[in-house]
Amino acid sequence: MTMAYHTFHGVNTGMVRIFNTYGPRMRLNDGRALPAFLSQALRGEDITIFGDGSQTRSFCYVDDLVEGIFRLTMSDIHDPVNIGNPSEITIRQFAEEIVALTNSGSKLVCKDLPKDDPKQRQPDISKAKALLDWTPQVSRSEGLKRTLEYFESKVETPA
């Protein structure tokens, strides 16, 4: 619909495909892996992994996402552009990273994998690189440290 509107009315449009984004101020209980893992680890609870944790995800820090969207907005590109971080990690490895980052004694507990859970989620950002000169700049470890500070101020932890 956006492309049709652009073509018919000549309006400057852009389409961004946003991939897993995280950072301060995200909702604590939105059901995604990062807020769930951080909240569980900070409370000293077991961390729930669905399936065996071999499915992969890529996580893009919010500042990088905003920069990508800004560059698209300021461009003349009208085709869809993927904005995300292609650095892939398994859910199990990610949960282990969270446990280490939080110094938590949380254990990883596996539950049944939902049928519609994707096995892999990794954006192809080649168009963003070529057309917008954009790549993510914030490493996952740095982004997680920044996000942890926010979660520590919001998650109620046992005394």
N, C-alpha and C positions, 0 to 999 in steps of 0.2 A: 504494500500500500504506500509506503514511504517513497519507493522508487517511482511508482506510478504518479504520485503527487509531484515529485521532482520533475519527471519527464513532461507531464501535462501542463503544470503551472510554472515551471522554470524556477521553483523555489530551491534555495541552497539547502540541501539535506545531507546528513551523514548517518551511517548506521554502524554502531559498535556492538560487537558480541563480547559480553563481559564474562570472564571465567572466574572461578573461585577467588574472591577478594576478601581480605581480612585487614583488621587494624583496630585501633582504639575506637570506642563508641559503637561497636557492633553489638547487636542484641545478645544477651548472655544465654538465652534459651531458645535460639532459633532453629535448633535441630541439626545444624551442620556440625561436622567433625571438630573444627577448631574450637568453637565456643564450648561444645560439650566436653572435649578433652581437657581444656584449660580449667573449666569450672570443676570438673570431677577431680582433677589433680590437686587443685588448690584446697578443696574440701577433704582431701585424703581418701576419696572414694575410689572404688575400682573404675577403671576406664573401659567403657563399652566399645568393643570393636564388632562390627557386623561382618559376618563371614570369617575367613581366616586372616583377613587384613592384607591380602596380596593385591587387592585392587589399588590402583594408583590415582593420585590427585596432584594437581599443581596449584600453588597458592600465590596470589599476587597481592603485594602490599598496596593499601589504598592510595598512597601518594603516587605510586607508579600508575595505577589505574587512572587517576585524575589527570596526570600528565598526558597519558595516551589519548584520553577523551578530548582534552584541550587541543592537542595537536591535530586531531581529526576535525574538530570544530573550526580550527583556523585554516584548514586546507580546502581544496576544491574536490576532494575525493567523495564520491557518492556511493560507491560499492561498499558492502559490509567489510569491516576490518575487525579481526580478533585482537582483543586486548586482554592479556593475561600473562602469567609467567610460565614458560615451558619447562621449568625445572621440576621434574616429576619425582614423586616419592610414594612408597607404599603407605597405606593407612597404618599398618603395624609400625613401620619405621617412624612415621609421624607421631604416633602415640608415644613411642619410646623417646623421641625428641622432647615431647612435652613433659614427660615424667622427669627427664634429666634437667630440663630448664627450670622446672618448679621445685626440684629437690624433693619430690613427692615419693612416698612409699607406695603409691598406687600400683595395683596389679592390673594386667590387661585381661579382660574377660571377653570371650567371643560369644556372640549370639547369631542366630540365623540371619543370613544375608537376604534382604528384600529382593524379590524377583526382578524388579526394575532397576536395581542398583548397577550403574555402569562399571565395567571392569577397568576402564582406563578413561582418564579425562586430562588431556594435555592439548593446549591450544597451539595451532600453527600460526606463529606471529610473523611469518616471512613478509606478508604484505605490510604490516605495521613497520617493520624494519626498513623495507625498501621505499615505501611511500611517505612515511612520517618520520623516518630516522629515529624510531622509538624502540627501546628495549627496556625491560625492568632494571632498575638501578639498586633497589633495596634487597639485600640478601634475605633469605628466609630466616636465618638466625638473628639478624638485626631487627627485622620486622616483628618476629616473635617476642624479642625483648621489649620492644615498644608496646606491643599489644598486651603482654603480661602485666606491665605497669598499670594499665587501665583495668584489667581484670582483677588485679590485687586490690584495687580501690573499690571494686563493686561486688565481688563475690564474698558472701558471708562464709567465713571459715570457722571451724571449731576452735574453741578457746584453748 
